[in-house]
Amino acid sequence: MTEHSYEQIDDLFVQIRLRLGLVRQSDPATADELKGLITQLEDWVESLVIDSLKLRSLERGPEKPTKSETRRRKRPGRK
């Protein structure tokens, strides 16, 4: 996935909800049904995004210590 794909997903859901408002004007019952389905879809997508972020962090492995952390460890006389 690209770096900004999560923002694109959010933008897509915003656009869907805006269109849903237009449907509500002509067919409120269908709009309510679609709203429920969209909510389910958002929940699934959110779960997938969280899993994807966890996987990315695991793939990167442990982070290397910064220079200041390395210097603190190497100072003589430190416990």
C-alpha positions as CSV (number, residue, x, y, z in Angstrom):
1,M,0.0,0.0,0.0
2,T,1.1,3.5,-0.6
3,E,2.0,5.8,2.3
4,H,-1.2,7.8,2.0
5,S,-3.6,5.0,1.2
6,Y,-5.3,5.1,4.6
7,E,-6.2,8.8,4.1
8,Q,-7.5,7.8,0.6
9,I,-9.7,5.2,2.2
10,D,-11.0,7.8,4.7
11,D,-11.7,10.2,1.9
12,L,-13.6,7.5,0.0
13,F,-15.9,6.8,3.0
14,V,-16.5,10.5,3.3
15,Q,-17.6,10.7,-0.4
16,I,-19.8,7.6,0.1
17,R,-21.5,9.2,3.1
18,L,-22.1,12.4,1.1
19,R,-23.8,10.5,-1.7
20,L,-25.8,8.6,0.9
21,G,-27.2,12.0,2.0
22,L,-28.5,12.5,-1.6
23,V,-30.1,9.0,-1.6
24,R,-31.8,9.8,1.8
25,Q,-33.7,12.6,0.1
26,S,-35.4,10.3,-2.4
27,D,-35.4,6.9,-0.5
28,P,-34.9,7.1,3.2
29,A,-35.4,3.4,3.8
30,T,-32.7,2.4,1.3
31,A,-30.4,5.1,2.7
32,D,-30.8,3.6,6.2
33,E,-30.0,0.1,4.9
34,L,-26.9,1.4,3.0
35,K,-25.8,3.3,6.1
36,G,-25.7,0.0,8.1
37,L,-23.8,-1.8,5.4
38,I,-21.3,1.1,5.1
39,T,-20.8,1.0,8.9
40,Q,-20.0,-2.8,8.7
41,L,-17.6,-2.1,5.8
42,E,-15.9,0.6,7.8
43,D,-15.4,-1.8,10.7
44,W,-13.8,-4.4,8.5
45,V,-11.6,-1.9,6.7
46,E,-10.5,-0.4,10.1
47,S,-9.5,-3.9,11.3
48,L,-7.6,-4.6,8.1
49,V,-5.7,-1.3,8.4
50,I,-4.8,-2.0,12.0
51,D,-3.5,-5.4,11.0
52,S,-1.6,-4.0,8.1
53,L,0.1,-1.4,10.4
54,K,1.0,-4.1,12.9
55,L,2.5,-6.3,10.1
56,R,4.5,-3.3,8.8
57,S,6.0,-2.7,12.2
58,L,6.9,-6.4,12.6
59,E,8.5,-6.5,9.1
60,R,10.8,-3.6,10.0
61,G,12.1,-5.4,13.1
62,P,13.4,-3.7,16.2
63,E,14.5,-0.1,15.7
64,K,18.2,0.7,15.9
65,P,19.2,2.8,18.9
66,T,19.8,6.5,18.2
67,K,23.3,8.0,18.4
68,S,22.6,9.5,21.8
69,E,21.4,6.2,23.2
70,T,24.5,4.5,21.9
71,R,26.8,7.1,23.4
72,R,25.1,6.8,26.8
73,R,25.7,3.1,26.8
74,K,29.4,3.5,25.9
75,R,30.3,6.1,28.5
76,P,32.8,4.8,31.0
77,G,31.8,4.7,34.6
78,R,28.1,4.3,33.8
79,K,26.3,1.4,35.3
